[in-house]
Amino acid sequence: MRTALISRKTAETEITVKVNLDGTGTYDNQTGVGFFDHMLDQLARHSLIDFEIRAKGDYHIDDHHTVEDTGIALGQALAQALGDKKGIRRYGECHLPMDDAQVRCALDLSGRPYLVWNVEFKAPKIGTFDTELVREFFQALSTHGGITLHVDQLHGFNAHHVAEAAFKAVARALREAVETDPRKADAIPSTKGAL
């Protein structure tokens, strides 16, 4: 089973993440940050990776630590569930439209974290959620998941649509990358023999 359970506790947050890479996209995410939960639900549903996330944070300060630390724990869970990455497709990509927004994602489960982020929000908040936290989440996910992650906004003016398109594009690319390659299910997808 390609599953993982990560628990992370700091002076700022307490987070538990469970993932199943071979799931159906079921989710039960409760971070205390409503819009973020909605985005995590999209990430699970469209990647077909089952998520169960519980987070408690220092909300009296803001949502930053909760969002970032959830990205850290989720990245660690994905890396743990992938193990040696034998048989995966490794690469994934998606061009995702959502109304006025179109976001492109390309990623590599290389073990070499790198984020290229070309997304601009026209509004500083979506409800009470700071839009700059979208990048913070993906930076943490990339770093702790060992993911080379490129996210590019091609169109879009509605901040909710842009954020949701970004999460869904990453989800669809991730779905493709973690899938087993039926032509090479017994091999690590690298000429080095390791990722």
Backbone torsions as a table, in degrees:
resi	resn	phi	psi	omega
1	MET	NA	131.2	177.9
2	ARG	-92.5	77.6	-177.1
3	THR	-127.5	163.7	176.7
4	ALA	-155.7	153.6	173.8
5	LEU	-133.6	122.0	179.3
6	ILE	-123.1	132.2	172.6
7	SER	-119.3	135.2	-177.9
8	ARG	-136.4	124.1	179.2
9	LYS	-130.6	126.6	175.9
10	THR	-131.0	-177.9	176.0
11	ALA	-69.2	-14.3	-176.5
12	GLU	-105.2	-32.2	-175.2
13	THR	-144.8	161.0	172.3
14	GLU	-136.4	116.9	-170.3
15	ILE	-134.5	138.2	172.3
16	THR	-127.8	131.7	-179.8
17	VAL	-128.6	128.2	172.0
18	LYS	-117.9	134.2	176.5
19	VAL	-133.6	150.5	172.3
20	ASN	-133.3	108.0	-176.8
21	LEU	-65.0	-24.1	-177.4
22	ASP	-104.5	35.2	-178.9
23	GLY	-88.4	-157.2	-178.9
24	THR	-123.6	8.9	-179.4
25	GLY	88.4	21.6	175.5
26	THR	-74.9	153.8	-175.2
27	TYR	-150.1	151.0	173.2
28	ASP	-151.2	86.8	-173.0
29	ASN	-112.5	123.4	-179.3
30	GLN	-136.6	95.3	-178.6
31	THR	-105.9	-9.3	-174.5
32	GLY	84.7	1.2	178.6
33	VAL	-122.0	101.9	-169.3
34	GLY	-54.4	-52.7	-179.1
35	PHE	-63.6	-38.2	178.9
36	PHE	-63.6	-41.8	175.5
37	ASP	-57.5	-42.6	178.7
38	HIS	-60.4	-40.6	178.8
39	MET	-70.1	-40.1	176.7
40	LEU	-63.6	-36.4	175.8
41	ASP	-60.9	-42.1	178.1
42	GLN	-63.9	-41.5	-179.6
43	LEU	-61.3	-42.2	178.1
44	ALA	-68.5	-51.8	-174.1
45	ARG	-58.6	-41.5	-173.7
46	HIS	-91.3	-12.2	173.2
47	SER	-92.5	-14.3	-173.0
48	LEU	61.8	24.5	173.1
49	ILE	-100.2	125.9	178.3
50	ASP	-73.1	132.7	178.3
51	PHE	-123.3	138.0	162.7
52	GLU	-133.4	113.7	-175.1
53	ILE	-125.9	131.1	174.4
54	ARG	-124.9	127.8	179.4
55	ALA	-140.4	140.1	170.9
56	LYS	-128.1	133.3	-176.3
57	GLY	-138.4	-179.7	179.4
58	ASP	-85.2	67.5	-175.8
59	TYR	-63.4	-22.0	178.9
60	HIS	-66.3	-18.7	174.7
61	ILE	-88.4	-64.8	171.2
62	ASP	-175.8	-167.2	-177.0
63	ASP	-94.5	-1.4	-171.5
64	HIS	-57.3	-53.5	-175.7
65	HIS	-63.2	-38.2	-179.7
66	THR	-64.4	-45.6	-178.4
67	VAL	-67.9	-47.7	-178.6
68	GLU	-63.5	-45.9	-177.4
69	ASP	-68.9	-29.8	173.3
70	THR	-65.8	-39.9	175.5
71	GLY	-61.7	-40.3	177.7
72	ILE	-61.6	-51.0	-177.0
73	ALA	-65.9	-39.4	179.1
74	LEU	-66.9	-41.3	176.2
75	GLY	-59.9	-44.0	177.9
76	GLN	-62.8	-39.5	179.6
77	ALA	-65.6	-42.8	178.6
78	LEU	-62.3	-44.9	179.9
79	ALA	-62.1	-43.1	179.8
80	GLN	-64.6	-43.5	-178.5
81	ALA	-66.4	-31.6	179.6
82	LEU	-73.8	-24.0	179.0
83	GLY	58.0	-128.7	-179.1
84	ASP	-82.9	-0.6	176.1
85	LYS	70.4	18.3	178.8
86	LYS	-61.2	129.0	173.8
87	GLY	84.1	-3.2	-178.8
88	ILE	-79.3	160.6	175.9
89	ARG	-71.9	-29.8	175.2
90	ARG	81.3	-47.8	-177.3
91	TYR	-102.9	150.4	174.4
92	GLY	-152.0	153.7	178.5
93	GLU	-152.1	157.8	177.9
94	CYS	-161.9	137.7	166.0
95	HIS	-106.4	115.4	-174.3
96	LEU	-118.8	120.1	175.1
97	PRO	-92.4	142.2	169.9
98	MET	-144.9	99.7	-177.3
99	ASP	52.8	-117.4	-178.0
100	ASP	-74.5	-16.2	-173.0
101	ALA	-98.3	144.1	168.4
102	GLN	-138.5	125.7	-178.5
103	VAL	-126.5	136.8	178.5
104	ARG	-109.6	136.1	175.5
105	CYS	-129.0	137.5	169.5
106	ALA	-133.6	134.7	-179.1
107	LEU	-143.1	159.4	-179.2
108	ASP	-136.9	122.7	177.6
109	LEU	-84.3	60.5	-168.6
110	SER	-84.9	-18.3	-169.6
111	GLY	85.4	-2.4	179.1
112	ARG	-111.3	99.3	-176.8
113	PRO	-69.3	132.9	175.4
114	TYR	-162.0	130.1	178.6
115	LEU	-115.4	125.6	167.9
116	VAL	-111.3	119.4	-171.4
117	TRP	-126.2	104.4	177.5
118	ASN	-117.0	67.6	-179.4
119	VAL	-130.4	131.0	-178.9
120	GLU	-125.4	126.1	177.8
121	PHE	-97.3	132.9	-179.5
122	LYS	-80.4	-14.8	179.5
123	ALA	-124.6	144.7	-179.5
124	PRO	-75.6	-18.2	-177.7
125	LYS	-139.3	150.0	167.7
126	ILE	-116.0	103.2	-168.4
127	GLY	64.3	-118.4	177.4
128	THR	-102.3	3.1	-175.3
129	PHE	-88.6	127.0	178.4
130	ASP	-73.5	121.8	-176.2
131	THR	-64.2	-25.9	179.1
132	GLU	-65.9	-16.3	179.1
133	LEU	-73.0	-17.0	176.6
134	VAL	-62.7	-47.5	177.8
135	ARG	-63.6	-41.2	-179.7
136	GLU	-58.8	-41.0	178.4
137	PHE	-62.4	-49.2	-177.0
138	PHE	-69.4	-30.1	174.2
139	GLN	-63.4	-45.5	179.5
140	ALA	-66.3	-41.8	178.7
141	LEU	-61.3	-46.3	179.8
142	SER	-62.4	-48.7	-176.5
143	THR	-62.5	-47.6	-173.1
144	HIS	-89.3	-13.3	174.1
145	GLY	-95.3	-7.4	-177.5
146	GLY	65.7	42.8	-173.7
147	ILE	-112.0	127.7	166.1
148	THR	-81.7	116.9	-169.7
149	LEU	-130.1	119.2	176.3
150	HIS	-114.2	125.5	179.4
151	VAL	-129.4	121.1	-176.6
152	ASP	-128.0	126.6	174.3
153	GLN	-85.7	121.4	178.2
154	LEU	-92.6	-36.1	179.4
155	HIS	-147.3	166.5	169.9
156	GLY	133.0	138.2	177.2
157	PHE	-127.6	-24.0	179.1
158	ASN	-83.5	118.8	-173.4
159	ALA	-60.5	-39.1	178.6
160	HIS	-62.2	-45.3	-179.7
161	HIS	-64.7	-40.8	-179.7
162	VAL	-64.4	-47.3	179.4
163	ALA	-61.6	-46.5	-178.2
164	GLU	-65.8	-38.9	176.7
165	ALA	-62.7	-37.5	178.3
166	ALA	-64.5	-47.9	179.7
167	PHE	-62.6	-42.0	-179.1
168	LYS	-69.4	-38.3	178.9
169	ALA	-64.5	-44.1	177.0
170	VAL	-62.5	-41.3	179.7
171	ALA	-59.2	-48.3	-177.8
172	ARG	-66.4	-37.0	176.6
173	ALA	-67.3	-40.1	179.0
174	LEU	-64.9	-40.5	177.3
175	ARG	-55.5	-46.9	-179.4
176	GLU	-65.1	-42.5	-174.3
177	ALA	-69.9	-35.5	-177.0
178	VAL	-84.6	-12.2	-179.3
179	GLU	-64.4	150.2	175.8
180	THR	-74.2	133.5	176.6
181	ASP	-85.4	111.0	-175.9
182	PRO	-63.4	-19.2	179.6
183	ARG	-86.0	-17.0	-177.9
184	LYS	-144.2	46.9	-175.4
185	ALA	-68.8	-15.2	-176.8
186	ASP	-104.8	9.4	-173.8
187	ALA	-129.0	149.7	172.1
188	ILE	-80.1	129.8	-173.5
189	PRO	-77.2	65.8	177.4
190	SER	-159.8	142.0	175.5
191	THR	-69.0	-16.0	177.2
192	LYS	-76.2	-20.2	-177.6
193	GLY	83.0	6.4	178.3
194	ALA	-155.9	147.8	174.7
195	LEU	-125.8	NA	NA
